[in-house]
Amino acid sequence: QVQLVESGGGLVQPGGSLRLSCAASTFTSTFNTFDMSWYRQPPGKERELVATISNLFQRSTIYADSVKGRFTISRDDAKKTLYLQMNKLKPEATAVYYCNTRWRQWSWGQGTQVTVSS
């Protein structure tokens, strides 16, 4: 059973930056074989895909149009940790952010709240 722990959220003004982290606890060394993604759930809305980074064999990245050019997804497989650097944040980025495999194969963590407001 893999546990996911997201951190790094907070309150930030529009135009600001945050860096989110997601640590995966697993007794196996297979973290690096999974495509990993960040998702977010804005208040009152469905959870949506934000960004994906492929596994160690490809290392490609894909972003939602709404964050392209401002967010950067990365991973450290040795630490089994996923990151999301968020720059030039907009109020519509306010949401709870979660990580998971690209196909949501693991149990969801508690998420980390990001609030963009002046």
N, C-alpha and C positions, 0 to 999 in steps of 0.2 A: 504494500500500500504506500503510495507516494503522498506526502503532505507538502502543500504549497503555502508559503508564507510571504505575503506581499508587504512591502514597507516603502516609506519615502514620500507618502502623500502629505498634504497640508493645505493651508490657505495661502494663495499667492495672488498678486495683483495681475491684471491683464498685461500681457507683454513679458511677464516673468518666466522663470524656468524652474523645473523640478526634475529630479532623477529618481525614478522608481526602481526598486529591486524586487526580485522574486527568488526565494531560495527553495530549492526542491530537496526534500529529505528522502533519500532512497538508498536502500542497501545494495542496490545493483549499480553497475557502472554504465547503464544504458541511456542515461540522460542525453548524451551526445548523439544518440541515434534518432532522437525525436525532433521533428519540426515543432518549434515553440511559438506561442502567440501571446499577445496582450489583448485583452478585451476590456470594455468598459460598459457600465450601465448607468446612464443618466437618470435623474429622478423621474419616476413615472414612465420610464421607457424600457424597451427590451435591451438585453445585453447585445453588444455589437463588437465585431472584430475591428481592432485598431491596427495591428501590425503583426507580421509573421517573419520569423527567421528560420531558414531551413537547417537541417542537421549538418554535422561536420563534413559530410561529403560534398555539399553544394554551397552552403553559406550564402544563399541568396536572400533578399529581403523584399517584402511586399507591404505597402501601406494603404490604408484607406485614403481616399482622395481628400478628406477633410483634414488630414494631418500631414500629408505628403510635403516634404521640404522643411518641416518644423520638428517632427519627432524622429528619433533614431533608435532602433531596436538593436541590441547586441547581446552576446552571451559569453559566459566564462564557463566552459564545460568542466574544467578542473574543480571549480567551486560549485558546480551545479546551480548556477545562478543566471537569471535572465534580467536584463536591464531595459529601461525605456527612458531615454533622455527627451524631455519635452521642453521645447523652446517656444518663445513668442506665444504663450498660452492665451487662449480666448475664453470668454465666459462659457461658451458652449462646450468646453472641455470638462466642465464640472460633472463629476461622475464618481462612482466607485470603480476602481481599476483592479482587474484580476489577470492572472496568468494561467495558462494551461497549455497542453499540447494543441497543435493545430486542429485536431479532431476531437478535442475536449475529452480525452480518454481518462483523465485523472479527476479525482474529487476536487471540487472548488475550494480554495482557501477563503479566508475572511475578507479579502480585498483590502485596498487602501483608498481612503477618501481623498479626492482632489477637488478643491473648491477654488475657482478663479473668480475673484470679485474685488472691486475697489471699495 
